[in-house]
């Protein structure tokens, strides 16, 4: 039976940490480490199509703010040190007393939306390389629901509870044919009806 790791979600309220995350490459690096597990700057650079020195710099910035940490085994080479996410997930909630907090959250949301779109584009151009079973299991649904704010909260918490055991950082021994899968869920009041 598969045993999952304990969840280590961190609530990020500090404007300095939020600002450190509000950089496209840093956000992509953190997402990559959450999906792939511990990786070196060189491995990150190859996967994200960037330079090793640029990834190394931004990994150190993420570490400086406690968002990632070294994953160095005893006696390992520090030059090619792997990094890992310091938590299994982040809850971004600006301090209400920080005047620029909402602006930073808006910037992070824009970066997340952009990265989600880029990920979908990469899938679209690369899907022909996947086995049929992976292409056939992919899904792209869009729903228009009629909900109250309380129902929306309940629905998102219920879906989150169903999804959470499958999070890559939490699965200790996933099946051998498991691979990282992107799942994006956006739920918001339809702007045309606000």
C-alpha positions as a Python dict, from the first residue, in 0.01 Angstrom:
ca = {
    (1, 'X'): (0, 0, 0),
    (2, 'X'): (129, 343, -93),
    (3, 'X'): (211, 570, 200),
    (4, 'X'): (199, 943, 142),
    (5, 'X'): (435, 1195, 298),
    (6, 'X'): (292, 1445, 545),
    (7, 'X'): (183, 1772, 391),
    (8, 'X'): (389, 2083, 465),
    (9, 'X'): (180, 2373, 333),
    (10, 'X'): (315, 2716, 414),
    (11, 'X'): (111, 3036, 434),
    (12, 'X'): (312, 3316, 273),
    (13, 'X'): (202, 3660, 388),
    (14, 'X'): (528, 3853, 399),
    (15, 'X'): (551, 4103, 112),
    (16, 'X'): (925, 4039, 71),
    (17, 'X'): (870, 3664, 18),
    (18, 'X'): (576, 3728, -211),
    (19, 'X'): (784, 3974, -414),
    (20, 'X'): (1064, 3714, -439),
    (21, 'X'): (814, 3472, -593),
    (22, 'X'): (673, 3732, -834),
    (23, 'X'): (936, 3660, -1097),
    (24, 'X'): (857, 3434, -1394),
    (25, 'X'): (1164, 3211, -1369),
    (26, 'X'): (1145, 3179, -990),
    (27, 'X'): (783, 3075, -1009),
    (28, 'X'): (866, 2823, -1283),
    (29, 'X'): (1161, 2690, -1080),
    (30, 'X'): (946, 2638, -773),
    (31, 'X'): (673, 2469, -977),
    (32, 'X'): (934, 2245, -1141),
    (33, 'X'): (1087, 2141, -808),
    (34, 'X'): (740, 2061, -673),
    (35, 'X'): (667, 1845, -979),
    (36, 'X'): (1007, 1681, -1034),
    (37, 'X'): (1151, 1663, -682),
    (38, 'X'): (1508, 1760, -595),
    (39, 'X'): (1707, 1892, -893),
    (40, 'X'): (2032, 2075, -952),
    (41, 'X'): (2053, 2415, -1122),
    (42, 'X'): (2181, 2241, -1436),
    (43, 'X'): (1885, 2002, -1441),
    (44, 'X'): (1645, 2293, -1388),
    (45, 'X'): (1812, 2487, -1669),
    (46, 'X'): (1777, 2197, -1911),
    (47, 'X'): (1412, 2136, -1823),
    (48, 'X'): (1316, 2505, -1830),
    (49, 'X'): (1533, 2593, -2130),
    (50, 'X'): (1740, 2855, -1948),
    (51, 'X'): (2104, 2888, -1847),
    (52, 'X'): (2256, 2712, -1548),
    (53, 'X'): (2396, 3036, -1408),
    (54, 'X'): (2060, 3213, -1433),
    (55, 'X'): (1879, 2921, -1269),
    (56, 'X'): (2147, 2901, -1000),
    (57, 'X'): (2105, 3270, -917),
    (58, 'X'): (1725, 3247, -894),
    (59, 'X'): (1740, 2922, -694),
    (60, 'X'): (1961, 3101, -440),
    (61, 'X'): (1710, 3386, -424),
    (62, 'X'): (1428, 3141, -356),
    (63, 'X'): (1642, 2976, -87),
    (64, 'X'): (1724, 3312, 70),
    (65, 'X'): (1352, 3360, 128),
    (66, 'X'): (1297, 3008, 262),
    (67, 'X'): (1092, 2889, -35),
    (68, 'X'): (1338, 2614, -134),
    (69, 'X'): (1622, 2442, 49),
    (70, 'X'): (1929, 2231, -29),
    (71, 'X'): (1856, 1861, -68),
    (72, 'X'): (2217, 1765, -16),
    (73, 'X'): (2290, 1415, 106),
    (74, 'X'): (2573, 1361, 351),
    (75, 'X'): (2911, 1376, 173),
    (76, 'X'): (2763, 1485, -162),
    (77, 'X'): (2930, 1733, -396),
    (78, 'X'): (2821, 2086, -299),
    (79, 'X'): (2902, 2220, -647),
    (80, 'X'): (2619, 2025, -808),
    (81, 'X'): (2384, 2051, -513),
    (82, 'X'): (2022, 1960, -564),
    (83, 'X'): (1746, 2188, -440),
    (84, 'X'): (1397, 2097, -322),
    (85, 'X'): (1083, 2290, -238),
    (86, 'X'): (1072, 2378, 132),
    (87, 'X'): (699, 2299, 143),
    (88, 'X'): (454, 2080, -45),
    (89, 'X'): (248, 2384, -134),
    (90, 'X'): (204, 2752, -68),
    (91, 'X'): (-99, 2951, 34),
    (92, 'X'): (-45, 3306, -82),
    (93, 'X'): (-224, 3549, 146),
    (94, 'X'): (-87, 3903, 175),
    (95, 'X'): (-78, 4062, 517),
    (96, 'X'): (-378, 4298, 526),
    (97, 'X'): (-152, 4562, 683),
    (98, 'X'): (87, 4552, 386),
    (99, 'X'): (-39, 4811, 134),
    (100, 'X'): (135, 4653, -166),
    (101, 'X'): (32, 4296, -77),
    (102, 'X'): (-266, 4285, -312),
    (103, 'X'): (-58, 4425, -599),
    (104, 'X'): (196, 4146, -550),
    (105, 'X'): (-81, 3883, -540),
    (106, 'X'): (-223, 4030, -862),
    (107, 'X'): (123, 4000, -1024),
    (108, 'X'): (161, 3641, -900),
    (109, 'X'): (-185, 3551, -1029),
    (110, 'X'): (-97, 3695, -1370),
    (111, 'X'): (227, 3492, -1373),
    (112, 'X'): (37, 3173, -1276),
    (113, 'X'): (-219, 3229, -1551),
    (114, 'X'): (58, 3293, -1803),
    (115, 'X'): (245, 2980, -1695),
    (116, 'X'): (-74, 2773, -1712),
    (117, 'X'): (-132, 2895, -2067),
    (118, 'X'): (233, 2826, -2164),
    (119, 'X'): (202, 2476, -2019),
    (120, 'X'): (-111, 2410, -2226),
    (121, 'X'): (65, 2537, -2538),
    (122, 'X'): (364, 2309, -2471),
    (123, 'X'): (126, 2015, -2425),
    (124, 'X'): (-53, 2098, -2749),
    (125, 'X'): (269, 2103, -2950),
    (126, 'X'): (422, 1797, -2776),
    (127, 'X'): (119, 1569, -2729),
    (128, 'X'): (198, 1368, -3043),
    (129, 'X'): (501, 1228, -2857),
    (130, 'X'): (281, 1073, -2587),
    (131, 'X'): (144, 721, -2585),
    (132, 'X'): (-222, 693, -2686),
    (133, 'X'): (-329, 615, -2329),
    (134, 'X'): (-186, 946, -2208),
    (135, 'X'): (-346, 1147, -2489),
    (136, 'X'): (-681, 974, -2436),
    (137, 'X'): (-676, 1036, -2060),
    (138, 'X'): (-615, 1410, -2096),
    (139, 'X'): (-925, 1621, -2051),
    (140, 'X'): (-1025, 1977, -2127),
    (141, 'X'): (-1363, 2061, -1979),
    (142, 'X'): (-1518, 2395, -1912),
    (143, 'X'): (-1829, 2428, -1698),
    (144, 'X'): (-2057, 2716, -1618),
    (145, 'X'): (-2208, 2657, -1275),
    (146, 'X'): (-2471, 2839, -1074),
    (147, 'X'): (-2343, 2867, -716),
    (148, 'X'): (-2357, 3082, -408),
    (149, 'X'): (-2025, 3195, -254),
    (150, 'X'): (-2068, 2930, 19),
    (151, 'X'): (-2134, 2657, -240),
    (152, 'X'): (-1828, 2765, -438),
    (153, 'X'): (-1611, 2746, -125),
    (154, 'X'): (-1755, 2402, -43),
    (155, 'X'): (-1699, 2277, -398),
    (156, 'X'): (-1337, 2395, -413),
    (157, 'X'): (-1256, 2251, -68),
    (158, 'X'): (-1414, 1919, -170),
    (159, 'X'): (-1220, 1903, -497),
    (160, 'X'): (-900, 2002, -314),
    (161, 'X'): (-950, 1715, -66),
    (162, 'X'): (-991, 1466, -354),
    (163, 'X'): (-686, 1598, -543),
    (164, 'X'): (-443, 1649, -253),
    (165, 'X'): (-339, 1280, -201),
    (166, 'X'): (-207, 1276, -558),
    (167, 'X'): (24, 1578, -519),
    (168, 'X'): (372, 1487, -636),
    (169, 'X'): (556, 1601, -320),
    (170, 'X'): (320, 1397, -101),
    (171, 'X'): (330, 1064, -286),
    (172, 'X'): (600, 851, -132),
    (173, 'X'): (590, 560, -377),
    (174, 'X'): (363, 632, -674),
    (175, 'X'): (306, 354, -928),
    (176, 'X'): (597, 305, -1166),
    (177, 'X'): (399, 435, -1464),
    (178, 'X'): (295, 758, -1286),
    (179, 'X'): (432, 1082, -1424),
    (180, 'X'): (380, 1451, -1344),
    (181, 'X'): (40, 1570, -1462),
    (182, 'X'): (-73, 1933, -1469),
    (183, 'X'): (-416, 2000, -1327),
    (184, 'X'): (-546, 2355, -1329),
    (185, 'X'): (-874, 2451, -1179),
    (186, 'X'): (-1001, 2805, -1190),
    (187, 'X'): (-1327, 2894, -1020),
    (188, 'X'): (-1451, 3252, -1013),
    (189, 'X'): (-1762, 3459, -1068),
    (190, 'X'): (-1813, 3499, -1444),
    (191, 'X'): (-1703, 3858, -1524),
    (192, 'X'): (-1988, 3920, -1770),
    (193, 'X'): (-2236, 3878, -1485),
    (194, 'X'): (-2061, 4079, -1213),
}
